[in-house]
Amino acid sequence: MQVEIEFYEGQPMGATLPPSVVLEILETDPVMKNANATGSYKPAKLDNGISVGVPPYMEAGQKIRVNTVDRTFMERVK
């Protein structure tokens, strides 16, 4: 991942993240039978340590794209 870091007199002052990142789901509840992409989400712990809400059909081991601004699920990555 490329991160832009702003410096002032040799000291870091700020960082700009990319608009989205691809992360792997480490833990989440089991897949719900007949689950689809409705408005309900379940919690999932990602490989960077944060938790986000994912659709009920997602399972551990899958990769997803996460919005870095609000830390929300965007899409499944194949």
N, C-alpha and C positions, 0 to 999 in steps of 0.2 A: 504494500500500500504506500502510495506517495502522500506525504503530508508536507504542506508548506508552513515553514516556521519563520516568523518575523523576529528580527533581532534589532536591538538598539544598544549601541556601544558594547557589543559583544554579549549582551544578555538576552535570552529569549523573552519575547513580550507576548506572543500569541501564536496560535496554530490554526491552520485551516484544513479541515478534513475533506475527503472527497464526498460527493453528495450521497453515495451509497457504498456499502461493502458487502462482500459475500462471506457468510459465516456458516458453520455446521451446527446442527442441533445435537447437543449431547444428551439431554434428558427432556422428556415430555410425557404426558399421559398417553396410554395406548390409543391407537386409532379407533375411532368410534365407528361401529358398523353403519353402513349407508351414509357416511359423512360426506358433506359437500361444502362448497365455499359459501356458506351462509354468513350472516353477520356475527355469528358466535366465534369466539377464539378461546384457545386454551394456552396456559403458560408453557414456555419452552426455555430451557437454559442453553445458552450458546457457548461455543468453544472459547470465547473471549471473557466469559464470566457473567455477562448480562443476561437478563431474562426479557423476552418479548412475547406478545400474544401472537399465536399462529393459528391458521385454520385447523379444524378438528381432524382433517385427513393427513396432516403432517406427522412424521415419525422420526425418532432418533436416527442419526446418520445422514439425513437429507441436508442439502445446502440450500440456503435462502439468501435473498438480497434484503438488506436492512437499510432503511433511511437513517443516515447519521444525524440529521437535524432533530428528529423527534423519536428516534429509536423504535420505529414501527416496521412490521413486516411489509414487504413490497410484493415479492413474488418468489416462487420456487425456482431454483437454478438447476439445470440438468448438466 
